Amino acid sequence: MQNLNLLKYVISILFIICAIPSYAVKPDSVNKSEQIILVADMQIQIDINQAMNDMYNFKFEKAERQFRYFKQKYKWHPLPYFLLGLSEWWKIMPNVADKSHDDRFLAYMDSVIMISEHLHETPNREIEAAFFMAAAYGFIGRLYSTEERKKWTKSAIAGKNALKYMKECSGMHDLSPELLFGDALYNYFSVWVPENYPLLKPLLAFFPKGDKELGMKQLKEVSYNAFYTRTEAMVFLMRILASYENDKPRALQISEYLHTTYPDNPYFHRYYARMLYIMGKYRDAKPVCEDLMAKIDSGALGYEATSGRYAAFFLGQIYESSRDNEKAIYFYKRAVEFSESIGATDTGYYHYSLLSIGDIYKEEGNEKEAKTYYKKLKKEAKRGDKAHQLAREHLKDL
């Protein structure tokens, strides 16, 4: 099982070549054999920029209206289909366990591949078509490699195709920093994975050699200078800095920027709240988490139980630290409810919410309630877990 998880991890990051193309074409009235770089057309850039901002801010209806307009103008080109697929991807992002958007997402990416294959046969369009196919296959592989889908074979096939078409795009970086995105991810993770999972070195021997430092440099360049892939690159840079490079202050800065720029994006919202909590900035985290909870309670689009268990647990910790036991218990109980509603009862947020409720009741002298939550924790946590051990010890004390 552990080997499967490691293999899944490799598939999900080495083969994720996520990029939005830097090419497009003028309306059907122009000569289709003439190659036009999208960033050179300021009006198209402005139009797409606003639609993409709407998408990242979870204004999907408004964004997709503009994407469909582009589909009418460039229906023979993969760009609008890719943008519509990307919109479906961001509907998945807040809760990857939700599979209700999978079919539409895959249909759009299949359309990208089909149209790109035809475009690939057109003179002077090979690189452009390969770029779209690398992006589409990368996203497909990313979806299939999630823990909730576990379609490792399909993910590996999609990843292999993404890598194949990415190679066709190599050497074209002078056209735009957009094209660096795939290389940046590959360069970083192809080195990071064997460094952290030595057992996988034989598997990675079949792949081109990467350069982790160069990957970080490229990813930063895309984050700073790209137009279309900038936000996607910033998401990866934020996660890498927070989880792998131990540069949490910089990750916090990026998370703050993303949340401020797209305040209605639940994924950015909860990541910012998480970084504030991790950094011990409770005073700043409190209003951010309260706003997140308010959006959940009001039914804001994309705000659901996954984000709720984060925010509720953080608020429980914040109020417990300020000795407001009543509010702490309230939010810990909400974290428990959120976790149970999505079946996330094997996580630290769930376990330590139960433990904290028991501890507060114990401190207040309410041994009956304390025992109830300790026993529940003992039942839900695995015997080898630290939380299980603490539950046993606290029950013994009582």
N, C-alpha and C positions, 0 to 999 in steps of 0.2 A: 504493500500500500504506500509506504514511504517512497519507494522508487517511482511509483506512478505519479505521486504528487510532485516529485522533483522533475520528472519528464514533462508534466503539465506546465511546470513553471518555466522550463526552458522553452517549450513551444510558445507559451504566452508572451514571452518578451523578446526572444531572438527573432521570431517571425512576425512581430508586429511592426510593420512598416507603414505608419500612419502619416499620410500627407494629403494636402489638398492641392490640386494642380495649379501651376503658375501659368498655364497656357489657356487661351480660349480663342475664339474666332469672332469675326464680325458677322452681322446678319447674313442670311442666305443669299443676299444680292451680290456679295463679294465673291471673288475667286477662292474656292475652298482649298486650293493647293497652296495659297499664300499663308505662310505661318505668321500668326500674330501673337505676341506675348501679352497676356492679359494685363499685367501690371503697367503696360505702356498705354493702355486705354483708361484714362482717368475717370471717365463717366461710368464705365462698367465697374471699375474698382470701387467707386463710391456707392453704386447701387448694391453690389455684392456685400460690401462692408456693412452697410446698414442692416441688410437681411441677416448676415451672420451674427451681428451684435444682438439682433432680436432672438435668434436661435439660442445663443449662449445665455441669454437672459430669460429663457423659457417662454418667449413669446412666439410659440411655434406656429400658430395660425398665421400671424403676420409675416413671419419669415418664409413659410412655405408658399404663401401667396406670391411672393417675389421669386422664389425658386421655380414655381410653376410657370411664371411669366418667362423666365429664362429658358425653360424647357420648350415653350412654344417657339421661341426665337432660334434656339440651337438644339432642336430635337434630334439632330443627327450627331450631336456631340455628347460625350459622357459627363461633362461638367455638371449640368443641372441635376442629373440622376444621382451623381455622387453627393451633391449638396442635400438633396432630399433624403438620401440614405443616412447622411451624417446627422440630420435632424432626428431621424428615428433612433440613431445611436444615443443621442443625448437624452432621449426619453427613457432609455434603458439605464443610463449612468447612475441615477440616484439609488436604484435598487436593482442590481443585476439579476436578482432572483425572479424578477417579473419578466416572463417570457411572452407577454402579450404583444410586444412590438417586434418580435423576432422575424416573423414572416414578411412583414413590410420591409424591414431593414434588409433582409437577405434578397428580396425581390429587386430592390433598387440596386444593390451591389451586383447582382447577376446581370441587370441591365447595363451597368457600367462596363462590366467585363465583355458582354456581347457586343456593345457598340464600339468598345475599344479594340476588340479583335478585328472588326471591320476597318476601323481607322488605321490599325497597324499595317494594313496592306496598302495604304495610301502613301505615295512618295512624300518624303519630308515630314511625315506625321508619326514615324515609328517611335521616336523618343517620347513624344507627347502621349501616344497611346499606351506605351509601356509604363509611363508614370502613373496613369490612372489605374492600370491593372495591378500594379504593385500596391497602390493604396487600397483598392477594393479587396484584393486577396488578404492584405494585412488586417483589415477590419474584420473580415469573415473569420480568419484564424483567431483573432482576439476574442470574438464572441464564442466560438466553439471551445476555446480553451478554458472558459470560466468554470469554476467549481460547480456551478449550478447546471451546466450542460454536459461537461465531461466527454466531449466528442473528440478524443485525442487524435484519432486517425484523420478525421476531416480537418482538424486544426493543423496537423502536420502537412497535409497535402496543400492546404491553402497557404501555409507559411512557405513551403518550398516554391510555390508559384510566385509568391510575393518577392522572394529573394531572387528568383530568376529574372523577373522584370525590373527589379531595382538595379541589377547589374547593367541592364541596357541604359539606364539613366545616369550611371556613373560617368564622371568626366564632363558633365554638363552644368556643374555647380556655378560656373561663371554667369549663367543666365539669371539666377535668382537664388537667394538663400533658402527659398522654399525646398529646393532639391536636396539640401543638406539634411533634412529631418530624418529620413530613413537611415542614412549613413550614420548620423549621430547616435541614434538608438542602437544600431547594430554594433558600432564601435565600442560603445560603453558596455552593453550587456554581454557581448561575446567574451569580454574579459572578466567582467564582474562575476558571472555565473561560475566559471571554473575556480575563481579565487575563493568563492564561498561554498562551493559544492565540488570538492576535488574528485569525487567519484564520477563526475560527469565529464571529466577531461577527455576520456577516450571518445565519447560521443561528439564532442566539439572539435575533435581533430579533423572531422570531415568538412568543417566550415572554414571560410577565409579568416585569417588572423585579424583581430580588431585592435583598437588603440583606445583605452579608456579615457586617457587625458584628452586626446583629440576629440573623442565623442562628447565630453563635457564642453569643450571649447565650441564645437559645432552646435550643440544644443543651445548654448547661451547665445551664439550668433543668430540662430533662428528665432529665439525668444525676443531678442532685441531688434532685429532688422527685418524679419519676414513680415509679410502682409497677411497671407491666407493661412499659414500654418502657425502663426505666432501664439495663439491661445492654446492649441494642442501641445505645442512645444513647452509652453510655460507650465502646463499641468504635469508633464513628465519631469521637467526640471524641478518643480516643487516637491514632487514625491521622491525623487532621487536624493535631493538635498536633505529632506527630512528623515528618510529611512536608511539610506546607504552611505551618504557622505558626511553625516553628523554635522551638518551646517543648518541647524534649526532656525537661527535668527534670519538667515536669508530665505529659508522656506516660509517663515512667517511673513516676511515682506511680500513675497509673491502671492501668498494666500490672501493677504489683506488687499492687495491690488485687484486680484480676481474677484473677490467678494464685493469690493467697492465699485468695480466696473460693471459687474453683473449681479446686482443685489438680490435678484429673484431666482438665481441658480442655486438649488438646494445643495448640490454637491460642493460648490465653492463655499457656500455658507457654513456647512458643517465642517469642512476642512479648516477653515479659518478659526472656527470655535475650538476645534481640536488642537490646533497649533497654539492658540492662546492658553489653553488649559495645560498643555505639555510644558510650555514655557513658564508656567506658574503665574501668569498674568490674570489672576482671578477677577480683579476689578474691571478689566477690559472684557474678559470673557463673559461675565454675567449678563450685560445687556445684549450681547450677540446671541447667547443661548436663549435668552428670554424672547428675543425677536423670532428666533427659529421655532420655538415652541408655539408662539402666537400664530405663525404662518401654518403650522401643522393643524392647530385647532380651528383655524379659519378655512381649512381645505385648500390652501394655495397649491397650485400645480407642482407636482414633483416632491412636495414635502410630505413624508410618510414615516412609518415606524422606524426605518433604518436610521434616518436622521434624528428621530425622536429619542431613541435609546442613548445616542451620544449626548444630546443636549440635556436630557433629563438627568443622566448620571453626572455630568459636569456640574449641573446646578445643585444636585444633591451634595456633591463634594464641597461646593462653594458655601452652601448654607450650613453644612455640618461644621466647616472650619470656622464659621462666624458664630457658632453655638446656637443657631436657629434650628432646633431639632424638629419643630413642627413642619417647616418648609422642607427641610432635608428629607424627612420621611416621605412627604408628599411626592417629591421629585424622584426619590429612589423607587417608590412604588410605581410611578409612571414608567420608569426605565424597565422595571420588571414586566409591566403590562405590554409595553412596546416589544420587548424581546420575545415574550410568549406569543404575541400575535403573529410574528414572522418565523417562529420556530428557532430563534437564536438563543437557545437555552444552554449552549455549550461555550458561551463567551464570557470573558472577564467582566464585561459590563453587567451581565445578568448575575453572575456569581457574587460579585462584590457589592452589588446593590442589595442582594439578600443579606449578605454578611453585615453590611453597614446598618441596615434596618434592625437586625438582631442586636448589634452592638449598642445602638441608641436606646432601644427598649431595655436592654440589660442595664445600661447606665442609669436609666430612669427608674429602675427597680421593677419594671414590668416583666417578670421572668416568664410568664405564660406566653406573651407575644414573642419574646426573645427566642424561646424554645421552638415556637412555630416556624420562625424563619431560619433558624439554625438547622432544624430537621429538614426543612425543604431544601436548603443548600446542600446538606449532606446527601440527600437523595438525588439531586440533579447533577452535582459535580462528580467527576471521576475520582476514584480513590487516590490516585497519584497526584491530583491537583492540590496546590497550596491551599486553595479555598476550602476544599474538603477537609484537609488537616485542621485548619482553623475552626471550622464548624464543629468537628469532634472535640477539640480542646475546649471550646467555649461551652459546649453542652456538658462536658465533664466538670467544668468550673461551676456550672449552675447546679 
